[in-house]
Amino acid sequence: VQFVESGGGLVQPGGSLRLSCAASGFSFNHYRMRWYRQAPGKERELVAGISNYGVSMYYADSVKGRFSISRDNAKNTVYLQMNSLKPEDTAVYYCNAVHITVVGLDYWGQGTQVTVSS
């Protein structure tokens, strides 16, 4: 199992970034995909999730209306479009794959740093 996360970086407040997480080594369309983030000194929090075929999505209240999660099962990739970024969005962002039926079967990406600062 391998994840390649990309798209993180430094952006000014109000700017945008698009994170990508390309997966391999498992049946991508058998997994819900989620993005988590962890800021220094804080617990990891769920930011957004998407069902295995992209029919339903979930967003944390803190990012609703600003972030959008999507997936391309043909490319085994999940995306997180982040707009109107705020300094409090600064964190390491992780993608997570959760099997749709097997409890406890999940995989994590290595994380990508997002820094929102002027």
Secondary structure by P-SEA (a helix, b strand, c coil): cbbbbcccccccccbbbbbbbbbcccccccbbbbbbbbcccccccccccccccccbbbbcccccccbbbbbcccccbbbbbbcccccccccbbbbbbbbcccccccccccbbbbbbcc
